[in-house]
Amino acid sequence: MVDVELKVGGKIYSGWSAVRTQRGLEQAAGAFSLQLTERWPGQPQRWVIEPGAECQLLLEGNPII
């Protein structure tokens, strides 16, 4: 399984149930969507990600978006 992580504000989020990315020569920026469960394994509280927060999408530790 490929390791996909979302980095927001120095925190790493992972454990997605589905991932979709879009990159193209005609696009100025890439796009992505992530599906997740209501709770993450080992996390007692929900993660809060603020709308508009700067982020990076990492594939096997390498930034792709």
N, CA, C and O atoms as a GROMACS GRO file, in nm:
protein
  260
    1MET      N    1   0.084  -0.119   0.000
    1MET     CA    2   0.000   0.000   0.000
    1MET      C    3   0.088   0.125   0.000
    1MET      O    4   0.188   0.130   0.072
    2VAL      N    5   0.053   0.223  -0.079
    2VAL     CA    6   0.128   0.348  -0.091
    2VAL      C    7   0.096   0.438   0.029
    2VAL      O    8  -0.021   0.450   0.068
    3ASP      N    9   0.198   0.500   0.087
    3ASP     CA   10   0.181   0.588   0.202
    3ASP      C   11   0.148   0.730   0.155
    3ASP      O   12   0.231   0.795   0.091
    4VAL      N   13   0.027   0.778   0.186
    4VAL     CA   14  -0.017   0.912   0.150
    4VAL      C   15  -0.046   0.988   0.279
    4VAL      O   16  -0.123   0.942   0.363
    5GLU      N   17   0.018   1.106   0.294
    5GLU     CA   18   0.002   1.187   0.414
    5GLU      C   19  -0.036   1.329   0.376
    5GLU      O   20   0.003   1.379   0.270
    6LEU      N   21  -0.112   1.394   0.463
    6LEU     CA   22  -0.146   1.534   0.448
    6LEU      C   23  -0.075   1.610   0.559
    6LEU      O   24  -0.093   1.580   0.677
    7LYS      N   25   0.006   1.709   0.522
    7LYS     CA   26   0.080   1.790   0.620
    7LYS      C   27   0.015   1.927   0.628
    7LYS      O   28   0.008   2.001   0.529
    8VAL      N   29  -0.034   1.962   0.747
    8VAL     CA   30  -0.102   2.089   0.771
    8VAL      C   31  -0.047   2.147   0.900
    8VAL      O   32  -0.057   2.086   1.006
    9GLY      N   33   0.010   2.267   0.891
    9GLY     CA   34   0.061   2.333   1.012
    9GLY      C   35   0.164   2.251   1.088
    9GLY      O   36   0.166   2.255   1.211
   10GLY      N   37   0.248   2.176   1.018
   10GLY     CA   38   0.350   2.095   1.082
   10GLY      C   39   0.301   1.961   1.133
   10GLY      O   40   0.382   1.881   1.180
   11LYS      N   41   0.172   1.934   1.125
   11LYS     CA   42   0.116   1.805   1.169
   11LYS      C   43   0.093   1.716   1.049
   11LYS      O   44   0.056   1.763   0.941
   12ILE      N   45   0.115   1.586   1.068
   12ILE     CA   46   0.097   1.489   0.961
   12ILE      C   47  -0.032   1.409   0.988
   12ILE      O   48  -0.051   1.357   1.098
   13TYR      N   49  -0.118   1.400   0.888
   13TYR     CA   50  -0.242   1.323   0.895
   13TYR      C   51  -0.232   1.210   0.794
   13TYR      O   52  -0.188   1.230   0.681
   14SER      N   53  -0.273   1.090   0.834
   14SER     CA   54  -0.271   0.976   0.742
   14SER      C   55  -0.382   0.879   0.779
   14SER      O   56  -0.461   0.906   0.870
   15GLY      N   57  -0.390   0.767   0.709
   15GLY     CA   58  -0.492   0.667   0.738
   15GLY      C   59  -0.617   0.686   0.654
   15GLY      O   60  -0.727   0.657   0.701
   16TRP      N   61  -0.603   0.734   0.533
   16TRP     CA   62  -0.717   0.762   0.445
   16TRP      C   63  -0.781   0.635   0.395
   16TRP      O   64  -0.712   0.535   0.373
   17SER      N   65  -0.911   0.637   0.376
   17SER     CA   66  -0.980   0.522   0.318
   17SER      C   67  -0.980   0.530   0.165
   17SER      O   68  -0.996   0.427   0.099
   18ALA      N   69  -0.962   0.650   0.108
   18ALA     CA   70  -0.951   0.668  -0.038
   18ALA      C   71  -0.878   0.798  -0.066
   18ALA      O   72  -0.889   0.895   0.010
   19VAL      N   73  -0.802   0.800  -0.175
   19VAL     CA   74  -0.724   0.918  -0.215
   19VAL      C   75  -0.739   0.937  -0.365
   19VAL      O   76  -0.736   0.839  -0.441
   20ARG      N   77  -0.756   1.063  -0.409
   20ARG     CA   78  -0.761   1.094  -0.552
   20ARG      C   79  -0.681   1.222  -0.575
   20ARG      O   80  -0.704   1.322  -0.506
   21THR      N   81  -0.589   1.222  -0.671
   21THR     CA   82  -0.512   1.341  -0.704
   21THR      C   83  -0.527   1.372  -0.852
   21THR      O   84  -0.550   1.282  -0.934
   22GLN      N   85  -0.513   1.501  -0.886
   22GLN     CA   86  -0.516   1.545  -1.026
   22GLN      C   87  -0.400   1.640  -1.048
   22GLN      O   88  -0.383   1.737  -0.975
   23ARG      N   89  -0.319   1.611  -1.150
   23ARG     CA   90  -0.213   1.700  -1.192
   23ARG      C   91  -0.215   1.702  -1.343
   23ARG      O   92  -0.244   1.600  -1.405
   24GLY      N   93  -0.186   1.814  -1.403
   24GLY     CA   94  -0.185   1.822  -1.548
   24GLY      C   95  -0.100   1.937  -1.597
   24GLY      O   96  -0.076   2.032  -1.523
   25LEU      N   97  -0.056   1.930  -1.719
   25LEU     CA   98   0.025   2.036  -1.778
   25LEU      C   99  -0.054   2.165  -1.793
   25LEU      O  100   0.003   2.274  -1.788
   26GLU      N  101  -0.186   2.154  -1.810
   26GLU     CA  102  -0.270   2.271  -1.830
   26GLU      C  103  -0.312   2.336  -1.698
   26GLU      O  104  -0.362   2.449  -1.698
   27GLN      N  105  -0.292   2.268  -1.586
   27GLN     CA  106  -0.335   2.318  -1.456
   27GLN      C  107  -0.224   2.400  -1.391
   27GLN      O  108  -0.107   2.361  -1.393
   28ALA      N  109  -0.260   2.513  -1.332
   28ALA     CA  110  -0.164   2.593  -1.257
   28ALA      C  111  -0.134   2.528  -1.123
   28ALA      O  112  -0.025   2.545  -1.069
   29ALA      N  113  -0.230   2.456  -1.069
   29ALA     CA  114  -0.213   2.389  -0.939
   29ALA      C  115  -0.276   2.251  -0.945
   29ALA      O  116  -0.368   2.226  -1.023
   30GLY      N  117  -0.225   2.162  -0.863
   30GLY     CA  118  -0.283   2.029  -0.853
   30GLY      C  119  -0.406   2.031  -0.764
   30GLY      O  120  -0.430   2.129  -0.693
   31ALA      N  121  -0.482   1.925  -0.768
   31ALA     CA  122  -0.601   1.912  -0.684
   31ALA      C  123  -0.600   1.774  -0.621
   31ALA      O  124  -0.541   1.681  -0.675
   32PHE      N  125  -0.667   1.761  -0.508
   32PHE     CA  126  -0.676   1.631  -0.443
   32PHE      C  127  -0.802   1.622  -0.360
   32PHE      O  128  -0.860   1.723  -0.320
   33SER      N  129  -0.845   1.500  -0.334
   33SER     CA  130  -0.955   1.475  -0.240
   33SER      C  131  -0.916   1.355  -0.156
   33SER      O  132  -0.851   1.262  -0.203
   34LEU      N  133  -0.958   1.358  -0.030
   34LEU     CA  134  -0.926   1.252   0.064
   34LEU      C  135  -1.054   1.208   0.132
   34LEU      O  136  -1.138   1.291   0.168
   35GLN      N  137  -1.072   1.079   0.150
   35GLN     CA  138  -1.185   1.027   0.226
   35GLN      C  139  -1.131   0.967   0.353
   35GLN      O  140  -1.025   0.904   0.354
   36LEU      N  141  -1.204   0.987   0.461
   36LEU     CA  142  -1.157   0.939   0.589
   36LEU      C  143  -1.270   0.882   0.671
   36LEU      O  144  -1.388   0.895   0.636
   37THR      N  145  -1.234   0.820   0.780
   37THR     CA  146  -1.333   0.768   0.872
   37THR      C  147  -1.362   0.874   0.977
   37THR      O  148  -1.291   0.974   0.984
   38GLU      N  149  -1.463   0.852   1.058
   38GLU     CA  150  -1.497   0.950   1.161
   38GLU      C  151  -1.389   0.958   1.269
   38GLU      O  152  -1.363   1.066   1.322
   39ARG      N  153  -1.327   0.847   1.300
   39ARG     CA  154  -1.219   0.843   1.400
   39ARG      C  155  -1.098   0.776   1.338
   39ARG      O  156  -1.111   0.689   1.252
   40TRP      N  157  -0.981   0.816   1.382
   40TRP     CA  158  -0.858   0.758   1.334
   40TRP      C  159  -0.804   0.664   1.441
   40TRP      O  160  -0.818   0.691   1.560
   41PRO      N  161  -0.742   0.555   1.401
   41PRO     CA  162  -0.686   0.462   1.499
   41PRO      C  163  -0.583   0.532   1.589
   41PRO      O  164  -0.495   0.602   1.539
   42GLY      N  165  -0.595   0.513   1.719
   42GLY     CA  166  -0.500   0.570   1.814
   42GLY      C  167  -0.522   0.716   1.846
   42GLY      O  168  -0.443   0.774   1.922
   43GLN      N  169  -0.624   0.778   1.793
   43GLN     CA  170  -0.652   0.920   1.816
   43GLN      C  171  -0.779   0.934   1.899
   43GLN      O  172  -0.887   0.899   1.852
   44PRO      N  173  -0.768   0.983   2.023
   44PRO     CA  174  -0.887   0.996   2.107
   44PRO      C  175  -0.983   1.106   2.063
   44PRO      O  176  -1.102   1.100   2.093
   45GLN      N  177  -0.931   1.207   1.991
   45GLN     CA  178  -1.015   1.319   1.948
   45GLN      C  179  -1.010   1.334   1.797
   45GLN      O  180  -0.917   1.286   1.731
   46ARG      N  181  -1.111   1.401   1.743
   46ARG     CA  182  -1.114   1.429   1.599
   46ARG      C  183  -1.006   1.531   1.565
   46ARG      O  184  -0.976   1.619   1.645
   47TRP      N  185  -0.949   1.519   1.445
   47TRP     CA  186  -0.855   1.618   1.396
   47TRP      C  187  -0.934   1.735   1.340
   47TRP      O  188  -1.035   1.716   1.273
   48VAL      N  189  -0.888   1.855   1.366
   48VAL     CA  190  -0.952   1.974   1.314
   48VAL      C  191  -0.857   2.038   1.212
   48VAL      O  192  -0.746   2.077   1.246
   49ILE      N  193  -0.904   2.048   1.089
   49ILE     CA  194  -0.827   2.116   0.984
   49ILE      C  195  -0.911   2.234   0.938
   49ILE      O  196  -1.022   2.216   0.888
   50GLU      N  197  -0.858   2.353   0.956
   50GLU     CA  198  -0.930   2.475   0.924
   50GLU      C  199  -0.939   2.495   0.772
   50GLU      O  200  -0.840   2.472   0.703
   51PRO      N  201  -1.053   2.536   0.720
   51PRO     CA  202  -1.066   2.566   0.577
   51PRO      C  203  -0.964   2.673   0.537
   51PRO      O  204  -0.948   2.773   0.606
   52GLY      N  205  -0.898   2.651   0.425
   52GLY     CA  206  -0.801   2.746   0.373
   52GLY      C  207  -0.661   2.734   0.431
   52GLY      O  208  -0.572   2.810   0.394
   53ALA      N  209  -0.640   2.638   0.521
   53ALA     CA  210  -0.507   2.619   0.581
   53ALA      C  211  -0.409   2.571   0.474
   53ALA      O  212  -0.444   2.490   0.388
   54GLU      N  213  -0.286   2.622   0.480
   54GLU     CA  214  -0.182   2.580   0.387
   54GLU      C  215  -0.148   2.434   0.413
   54GLU      O  216  -0.137   2.391   0.528
   55CYS      N  217  -0.132   2.356   0.304
   55CYS     CA  218  -0.106   2.214   0.323
   55CYS      C  219  -0.017   2.160   0.212
   55CYS      O  220   0.005   2.225   0.110
   56GLN      N  221   0.035   2.039   0.235
   56GLN     CA  222   0.109   1.964   0.136
   56GLN      C  223   0.054   1.822   0.135
   56GLN      O  224   0.020   1.768   0.240
   57LEU      N  225   0.045   1.762   0.018
   57LEU     CA  226   0.009   1.622   0.005
   57LEU      C  227   0.138   1.547  -0.026
   57LEU      O  228   0.207   1.577  -0.123
   58LEU      N  229   0.171   1.449   0.059
   58LEU     CA  230   0.296   1.374   0.046
   58LEU      C  231   0.268   1.232   0.001
   58LEU      O  232   0.178   1.166   0.054
   59LEU      N  233   0.344   1.185  -0.096
   59LEU     CA  234   0.336   1.048  -0.144
   59LEU      C  235   0.469   0.984  -0.112
   59LEU      O  236   0.573   1.024  -0.166
   60GLU      N  237   0.467   0.882  -0.025
   60GLU     CA  238   0.590   0.817   0.021
   60GLU      C  239   0.692   0.920   0.072
   60GLU      O  240   0.812   0.905   0.050
   61GLY      N  241   0.642   1.024   0.142
   61GLY     CA  242   0.728   1.126   0.203
   61GLY      C  243   0.769   1.238   0.110
   61GLY      O  244   0.835   1.332   0.154
   62ASN      N  245   0.732   1.232  -0.017
   62ASN     CA  246   0.768   1.335  -0.116
   62ASN      C  247   0.648   1.421  -0.149
   62ASN      O  248   0.540   1.369  -0.178
   63PRO      N  249   0.664   1.556  -0.144
   63PRO     CA  250   0.551   1.644  -0.175
   63PRO      C  251   0.510   1.633  -0.322
   63PRO      O  252   0.594   1.643  -0.411
   64ILE      N  253   0.380   1.611  -0.346
   64ILE     CA  254   0.330   1.606  -0.484
   64ILE      C  255   0.234   1.721  -0.512
   64ILE      O  256   0.216   1.760  -0.627
   65ILE      N  257   0.172   1.775  -0.406
   65ILE     CA  258   0.085   1.892  -0.419
   65ILE      C  259   0.108   1.978  -0.298
   65ILE      O  260   0.046   2.084  -0.284
   0.00000   0.00000   0.00000
